[in-house]
Amino acid sequence: MNRENSKKVQFMAQASMIAALYTALTVALAPVSYGAVQFRISEALCILPYFTPAAVPGLFLGCLISNGVGAAMGTTVVLDMIFGSLATLIGAAGSYALRRNRWLVCIPPIAANTIIVPWVLRYAYGSPDMIPYMMLTVGIGEVLAVGVLGNILLAMLSRYSGRIFGRMAV
């Protein structure tokens, strides 16, 4: 296999593993991962674009699959599947764009979800809460998941990024 094919295979394998890990964490912690009020510990993985570009499609697919499982369980609606997954994609792409500064990597997922998810809650779930209030509650959950847990994960993975992510590591 030539070098270019090897890089493509590594990219697809990493994206697939990240999608599977996001999905497994979300589904395993289903009671708090779904619905109008949620705390997704799997969102801590949104720091992974710091290490590899494969995390961007991996996180998007993981969120899309997780929301599909939620829809099958009756806890997620189609609008949440679409726009919740797009919020994760925007956040992951933003994290990748800011990968040169590890302290800024957690900001795009927090911002994307804080801005997009409250609108999903209002129009997909009919939440009567005011948008600014939901931005506050979603923002707090994202700060805890991505800002706190994600930065702990980032610090732990930084020591072994070359071994874990191989040549694709930043």
PyRosetta script that sets phi, psi and omega in degrees:
from pyrosetta import init, pose_from_sequence

init()
pose = pose_from_sequence("MNRENSKKVQFMAQASMIAALYTALTVALAPVSYGAVQFRISEALCILPYFTPAAVPGLFLGCLISNGVGAAMGTTVVLDMIFGSLATLIGAAGSYALRRNRWLVCIPPIAANTIIVPWVLRYAYGSPDMIPYMMLTVGIGEVLAVGVLGNILLAMLSRYSGRIFGRMAV")
pose.set_psi(1, 132.7)
pose.set_omega(1, -179.6)
pose.set_phi(2, -77.8)
pose.set_psi(2, 169.7)
pose.set_omega(2, -174.5)
pose.set_phi(3, -61.2)
pose.set_psi(3, -40.5)
pose.set_omega(3, -179.3)
pose.set_phi(4, -64.0)
pose.set_psi(4, -44.0)
pose.set_omega(4, 177.1)
pose.set_phi(5, -64.8)
pose.set_psi(5, -38.0)
pose.set_omega(5, 178.9)
pose.set_phi(6, -61.8)
pose.set_psi(6, -41.1)
pose.set_omega(6, 178.8)
pose.set_phi(7, -65.9)
pose.set_psi(7, -39.4)
pose.set_omega(7, 179.0)
pose.set_phi(8, -65.4)
pose.set_psi(8, -42.4)
pose.set_omega(8, 179.1)
pose.set_phi(9, -64.3)
pose.set_psi(9, -43.3)
pose.set_omega(9, 178.7)
pose.set_phi(10, -62.4)
pose.set_psi(10, -42.7)
pose.set_omega(10, 178.8)
pose.set_phi(11, -59.9)
pose.set_psi(11, -49.4)
pose.set_omega(11, -178.6)
pose.set_phi(12, -65.1)
pose.set_psi(12, -38.6)
pose.set_omega(12, 178.9)
pose.set_phi(13, -65.3)
pose.set_psi(13, -44.0)
pose.set_omega(13, 178.9)
pose.set_phi(14, -64.5)
pose.set_psi(14, -44.7)
pose.set_omega(14, 179.2)
pose.set_phi(15, -60.1)
pose.set_psi(15, -42.6)
pose.set_omega(15, 179.9)
pose.set_phi(16, -65.1)
pose.set_psi(16, -42.4)
pose.set_omega(16, 179.5)
pose.set_phi(17, -65.0)
pose.set_psi(17, -41.1)
pose.set_omega(17, 179.6)
pose.set_phi(18, -66.3)
pose.set_psi(18, -42.2)
pose.set_omega(18, 177.1)
pose.set_phi(19, -60.9)
pose.set_psi(19, -43.8)
pose.set_omega(19, 179.6)
pose.set_phi(20, -64.9)
pose.set_psi(20, -41.5)
pose.set_omega(20, 179.9)
pose.set_phi(21, -66.4)
pose.set_psi(21, -44.2)
pose.set_omega(21, 177.8)
pose.set_phi(22, -59.0)
pose.set_psi(22, -47.2)
pose.set_omega(22, -179.2)
pose.set_phi(23, -63.2)
pose.set_psi(23, -46.4)
pose.set_omega(23, -178.8)
pose.set_phi(24, -61.1)
pose.set_psi(24, -44.7)
pose.set_omega(24, 178.7)
pose.set_phi(25, -63.6)
pose.set_psi(25, -42.3)
pose.set_omega(25, -178.4)
pose.set_phi(26, -65.7)
pose.set_psi(26, -48.3)
pose.set_omega(26, -177.0)
pose.set_phi(27, -70.2)
pose.set_psi(27, -39.8)
pose.set_omega(27, 180.0)
pose.set_phi(28, -63.4)
pose.set_psi(28, -31.8)
pose.set_omega(28, -180.0)
pose.set_phi(29, -104.7)
pose.set_psi(29, 35.7)
pose.set_omega(29, -173.2)
pose.set_phi(30, -50.7)
pose.set_psi(30, -39.1)
pose.set_omega(30, -177.5)
pose.set_phi(31, -58.2)
pose.set_psi(31, -29.8)
pose.set_omega(31, 180.0)
pose.set_phi(32, -108.2)
pose.set_psi(32, -4.2)
pose.set_omega(32, -175.5)
pose.set_phi(33, -89.1)
pose.set_psi(33, -16.5)
pose.set_omega(33, -172.0)
pose.set_phi(34, -125.3)
pose.set_psi(34, 163.7)
pose.set_omega(34, 173.7)
pose.set_phi(35, 96.7)
pose.set_psi(35, -175.4)
pose.set_omega(35, -176.1)
pose.set_phi(36, -66.5)
pose.set_psi(36, -34.3)
pose.set_omega(36, 176.3)
pose.set_phi(37, -114.5)
pose.set_psi(37, 117.8)
pose.set_omega(37, -175.9)
pose.set_phi(38, -144.4)
pose.set_psi(38, 155.5)
pose.set_omega(38, 174.3)
pose.set_phi(39, -136.5)
pose.set_psi(39, 101.0)
pose.set_omega(39, -177.8)
pose.set_phi(40, -92.7)
pose.set_psi(40, 106.2)
pose.set_omega(40, 176.6)
pose.set_phi(41, -63.6)
pose.set_psi(41, -29.5)
pose.set_omega(41, 178.6)
pose.set_phi(42, -60.8)
pose.set_psi(42, -20.0)
pose.set_omega(42, 177.8)
pose.set_phi(43, -64.5)
pose.set_psi(43, -18.5)
pose.set_omega(43, 175.8)
pose.set_phi(44, -59.8)
pose.set_psi(44, -25.8)
pose.set_omega(44, 179.1)
pose.set_phi(45, -69.0)
pose.set_psi(45, -9.6)
pose.set_omega(45, -179.1)
pose.set_phi(46, -67.1)
pose.set_psi(46, -2.6)
pose.set_omega(46, 173.8)
pose.set_phi(47, -87.8)
pose.set_psi(47, -9.9)
pose.set_omega(47, -176.0)
pose.set_phi(48, -62.0)
pose.set_psi(48, -25.9)
pose.set_omega(48, 175.1)
pose.set_phi(49, -61.1)
pose.set_psi(49, -16.2)
pose.set_omega(49, 173.8)
pose.set_phi(50, -61.3)
pose.set_psi(50, -32.8)
pose.set_omega(50, -175.4)
pose.set_phi(51, -97.6)
pose.set_psi(51, -32.7)
pose.set_omega(51, -174.1)
pose.set_phi(52, -153.6)
pose.set_psi(52, 137.8)
pose.set_omega(52, 176.4)
pose.set_phi(53, -67.0)
pose.set_psi(53, -19.8)
pose.set_omega(53, 179.0)
pose.set_phi(54, -64.0)
pose.set_psi(54, -18.6)
pose.set_omega(54, 179.5)
pose.set_phi(55, -67.7)
pose.set_psi(55, -27.7)
pose.set_omega(55, -177.5)
pose.set_phi(56, -62.2)
pose.set_psi(56, -58.7)
pose.set_omega(56, 177.4)
pose.set_phi(57, -68.9)
pose.set_psi(57, -29.8)
pose.set_omega(57, 179.0)
pose.set_phi(58, -62.6)
pose.set_psi(58, -45.5)
pose.set_omega(58, 178.9)
pose.set_phi(59, -66.6)
pose.set_psi(59, -41.6)
pose.set_omega(59, 178.6)
pose.set_phi(60, -60.7)
pose.set_psi(60, -49.6)
pose.set_omega(60, -179.6)
pose.set_phi(61, -64.4)
pose.set_psi(61, -39.5)
pose.set_omega(61, 178.1)
pose.set_phi(62, -61.6)
pose.set_psi(62, -43.2)
pose.set_omega(62, 178.3)
pose.set_phi(63, -66.7)
pose.set_psi(63, -43.3)
pose.set_omega(63, 179.5)
pose.set_phi(64, -61.7)
pose.set_psi(64, -45.1)
pose.set_omega(64, 178.8)
pose.set_phi(65, -64.9)
pose.set_psi(65, -43.7)
pose.set_omega(65, 179.8)
pose.set_phi(66, -61.2)
pose.set_psi(66, -42.9)
pose.set_omega(66, 178.7)
pose.set_phi(67, -68.7)
pose.set_psi(67, -31.2)
pose.set_omega(67, 174.3)
pose.set_phi(68, -65.7)
pose.set_psi(68, -40.9)
pose.set_omega(68, 175.7)
pose.set_phi(69, -63.3)
pose.set_psi(69, -41.9)
pose.set_omega(69, 177.5)
pose.set_phi(70, -60.9)
pose.set_psi(70, -38.9)
pose.set_omega(70, 178.0)
pose.set_phi(71, -65.6)
pose.set_psi(71, -39.1)
pose.set_omega(71, 178.2)
pose.set_phi(72, -65.8)
pose.set_psi(72, -31.9)
pose.set_omega(72, 178.5)
pose.set_phi(73, -83.3)
pose.set_psi(73, -7.7)
pose.set_omega(73, 179.7)
pose.set_phi(74, 84.2)
pose.set_psi(74, 14.5)
pose.set_omega(74, -178.3)
pose.set_phi(75, -105.6)
pose.set_psi(75, -8.3)
pose.set_omega(75, -179.1)
pose.set_phi(76, -129.8)
pose.set_psi(76, 144.5)
pose.set_omega(76, 177.5)
pose.set_phi(77, -107.7)
pose.set_psi(77, 166.2)
pose.set_omega(77, -173.9)
pose.set_phi(78, -59.5)
pose.set_psi(78, -41.5)
pose.set_omega(78, 179.3)
pose.set_phi(79, -60.3)
pose.set_psi(79, -36.3)
pose.set_omega(79, 177.5)
pose.set_phi(80, -69.2)
pose.set_psi(80, -39.2)
pose.set_omega(80, 177.3)
pose.set_phi(81, -57.3)
pose.set_psi(81, -45.5)
pose.set_omega(81, -176.3)
pose.set_phi(82, -73.3)
pose.set_psi(82, -58.5)
pose.set_omega(82, -171.5)
pose.set_phi(83, -78.8)
pose.set_psi(83, -29.6)
pose.set_omega(83, 173.9)
pose.set_phi(84, -65.7)
pose.set_psi(84, -41.0)
pose.set_omega(84, 178.4)
pose.set_phi(85, -68.6)
pose.set_psi(85, -38.1)
pose.set_omega(85, 176.7)
pose.set_phi(86, -65.3)
pose.set_psi(86, -36.1)
pose.set_omega(86, 176.5)
pose.set_phi(87, -61.7)
pose.set_psi(87, -41.6)
pose.set_omega(87, 177.6)
pose.set_phi(88, -66.0)
pose.set_psi(88, -40.9)
pose.set_omega(88, 178.3)
pose.set_phi(89, -62.6)
pose.set_psi(89, -45.4)
pose.set_omega(89, 178.7)
pose.set_phi(90, -62.0)
pose.set_psi(90, -44.4)
pose.set_omega(90, 178.8)
pose.set_phi(91, -63.1)
pose.set_psi(91, -42.3)
pose.set_omega(91, -179.7)
pose.set_phi(92, -66.9)
pose.set_psi(92, -42.3)
pose.set_omega(92, 178.0)
pose.set_phi(93, -63.7)
pose.set_psi(93, -39.7)
pose.set_omega(93, 176.8)
pose.set_phi(94, -64.6)
pose.set_psi(94, -39.5)
pose.set_omega(94, 177.4)
pose.set_phi(95, -62.8)
pose.set_psi(95, -41.9)
pose.set_omega(95, 178.1)
pose.set_phi(96, -63.4)
pose.set_psi(96, -40.1)
pose.set_omega(96, 179.9)
pose.set_phi(97, -64.4)
pose.set_psi(97, -29.4)
pose.set_omega(97, -178.6)
pose.set_phi(98, -101.0)
pose.set_psi(98, 16.2)
pose.set_omega(98, -173.6)
pose.set_phi(99, -61.5)
pose.set_psi(99, -17.2)
pose.set_omega(99, -179.4)
pose.set_phi(100, -73.1)
pose.set_psi(100, -16.6)
pose.set_omega(100, 177.7)
pose.set_phi(101, -125.2)
pose.set_psi(101, 101.8)
pose.set_omega(101, -173.8)
pose.set_phi(102, -59.2)
pose.set_psi(102, -23.9)
pose.set_omega(102, -178.4)
pose.set_phi(103, -79.4)
pose.set_psi(103, -14.7)
pose.set_omega(103, 179.8)
pose.set_phi(104, -99.5)
pose.set_psi(104, -10.8)
pose.set_omega(104, -174.3)
pose.set_phi(105, -59.5)
pose.set_psi(105, -34.0)
pose.set_omega(105, -176.5)
pose.set_phi(106, -79.9)
pose.set_psi(106, -13.3)
pose.set_omega(106, -174.7)
pose.set_phi(107, -68.7)
pose.set_psi(107, -46.7)
pose.set_omega(107, -178.4)
pose.set_phi(108, -58.4)
pose.set_psi(108, -43.5)
pose.set_omega(108, 178.6)
pose.set_phi(109, -65.8)
pose.set_psi(109, -37.3)
pose.set_omega(109, 178.0)
pose.set_phi(110, -63.2)
pose.set_psi(110, -48.1)
pose.set_omega(110, -178.1)
pose.set_phi(111, -64.6)
pose.set_psi(111, -46.9)
pose.set_omega(111, -177.7)
pose.set_phi(112, -60.3)
pose.set_psi(112, -46.0)
pose.set_omega(112, -179.3)
pose.set_phi(113, -71.4)
pose.set_psi(113, -36.9)
pose.set_omega(113, 179.2)
pose.set_phi(114, -64.4)
pose.set_psi(114, -33.6)
pose.set_omega(114, -179.3)
pose.set_phi(115, -84.4)
pose.set_psi(115, -42.6)
pose.set_omega(115, -172.1)
pose.set_phi(116, -85.4)
pose.set_psi(116, -45.7)
pose.set_omega(116, -172.3)
pose.set_phi(117, -60.3)
pose.set_psi(117, -40.2)
pose.set_omega(117, 177.8)
pose.set_phi(118, -58.3)
pose.set_psi(118, -35.1)
pose.set_omega(118, 177.1)
pose.set_phi(119, -68.0)
pose.set_psi(119, -36.6)
pose.set_omega(119, 175.8)
pose.set_phi(120, -64.2)
pose.set_psi(120, -44.3)
pose.set_omega(120, 179.9)
pose.set_phi(121, -60.2)
pose.set_psi(121, -39.9)
pose.set_omega(121, -178.8)
pose.set_phi(122, -68.7)
pose.set_psi(122, -51.7)
pose.set_omega(122, -171.0)
pose.set_phi(123, -91.4)
pose.set_psi(123, -24.5)
pose.set_omega(123, 179.2)
pose.set_phi(124, -90.9)
pose.set_psi(124, -36.9)
pose.set_omega(124, -176.6)
pose.set_phi(125, -108.2)
pose.set_psi(125, -8.1)
pose.set_omega(125, 179.4)
pose.set_phi(126, 70.1)
pose.set_psi(126, 28.4)
pose.set_omega(126, -179.9)
pose.set_phi(127, -60.3)
pose.set_psi(127, 131.6)
pose.set_omega(127, -179.6)
pose.set_phi(128, -81.5)
pose.set_psi(128, -7.9)
pose.set_omega(128, -177.9)
pose.set_phi(129, -66.1)
pose.set_psi(129, 152.6)
pose.set_omega(129, 178.0)
pose.set_phi(130, -72.8)
pose.set_psi(130, 145.4)
pose.set_omega(130, -178.3)
pose.set_phi(131, -54.3)
pose.set_psi(131, -47.1)
pose.set_omega(131, -180.0)
pose.set_phi(132, -60.0)
pose.set_psi(132, -36.3)
pose.set_omega(132, 177.8)
pose.set_phi(133, -65.4)
pose.set_psi(133, -44.0)
pose.set_omega(133, 179.5)
pose.set_phi(134, -67.6)
pose.set_psi(134, -33.4)
pose.set_omega(134, 175.2)
pose.set_phi(135, -61.8)
pose.set_psi(135, -39.1)
pose.set_omega(135, 178.0)
pose.set_phi(136, -64.9)
pose.set_psi(136, -48.0)
pose.set_omega(136, -176.5)
pose.set_phi(137, -69.3)
pose.set_psi(137, -42.1)
pose.set_omega(137, 177.5)
pose.set_phi(138, -65.4)
pose.set_psi(138, -42.2)
pose.set_omega(138, 179.1)
pose.set_phi(139, -59.6)
pose.set_psi(139, -41.8)
pose.set_omega(139, 178.3)
pose.set_phi(140, -62.2)
pose.set_psi(140, -45.0)
pose.set_omega(140, 178.6)
pose.set_phi(141, -61.2)
pose.set_psi(141, -40.8)
pose.set_omega(141, 179.2)
pose.set_phi(142, -69.4)
pose.set_psi(142, -39.3)
pose.set_omega(142, 177.4)
pose.set_phi(143, -61.7)
pose.set_psi(143, -41.3)
pose.set_omega(143, 178.7)
pose.set_phi(144, -68.1)
pose.set_psi(144, -45.7)
pose.set_omega(144, -176.9)
pose.set_phi(145, -71.7)
pose.set_psi(145, -52.4)
pose.set_omega(145, -174.8)
pose.set_phi(146, -88.6)
pose.set_psi(146, -47.6)
pose.set_omega(146, -176.0)
pose.set_phi(147, -66.9)
pose.set_psi(147, -43.9)
pose.set_omega(147, -178.0)
pose.set_phi(148, -90.7)
pose.set_psi(148, -64.5)
pose.set_omega(148, -178.2)
pose.set_phi(149, -62.9)
pose.set_psi(149, -40.6)
pose.set_omega(149, 179.9)
pose.set_phi(150, -62.7)
pose.set_psi(150, -41.6)
pose.set_omega(150, 179.0)
pose.set_phi(151, -70.4)
pose.set_psi(151, -31.5)
pose.set_omega(151, 173.3)
pose.set_phi(152, -64.4)
pose.set_psi(152, -45.7)
pose.set_omega(152, 177.5)
pose.set_phi(153, -61.5)
pose.set_psi(153, -42.5)
pose.set_omega(153, 178.9)
pose.set_phi(154, -59.2)
pose.set_psi(154, -45.2)
pose.set_omega(154, 179.2)
pose.set_phi(155, -63.4)
pose.set_psi(155, -40.6)
pose.set_omega(155, -179.4)
pose.set_phi(156, -68.9)
pose.set_psi(156, -42.0)
pose.set_omega(156, -178.1)
pose.set_phi(157, -74.1)
pose.set_psi(157, -25.0)
pose.set_omega(157, -178.0)
pose.set_phi(158, -58.4)
pose.set_psi(158, -33.4)
pose.set_omega(158, -179.3)
pose.set_phi(159, -67.4)
pose.set_psi(159, -29.4)
pose.set_omega(159, -173.1)
pose.set_phi(160, -122.2)
pose.set_psi(160, 18.4)
pose.set_omega(160, -173.2)
pose.set_phi(161, -59.0)
pose.set_psi(161, -38.1)
pose.set_omega(161, 179.1)
pose.set_phi(162, -63.1)
pose.set_psi(162, -38.3)
pose.set_omega(162, 179.1)
pose.set_phi(163, -74.5)
pose.set_psi(163, -37.3)
pose.set_omega(163, -176.5)
pose.set_phi(164, -78.5)
pose.set_psi(164, -47.2)
pose.set_omega(164, -172.7)
pose.set_phi(165, -102.1)
pose.set_psi(165, -4.3)
pose.set_omega(165, 177.0)
pose.set_phi(166, 62.4)
pose.set_psi(166, -144.6)
pose.set_omega(166, -176.1)
pose.set_phi(167, -65.9)
pose.set_psi(167, -18.3)
pose.set_omega(167, -177.0)
pose.set_phi(168, -79.7)
pose.set_psi(168, -13.3)
pose.set_omega(168, -178.5)
pose.set_phi(169, -61.9)
pose.set_psi(169, 140.8)
pose.set_omega(169, 179.6)
pose.set_phi(170, -72.8)
pose.dump_pdb("model.pdb")
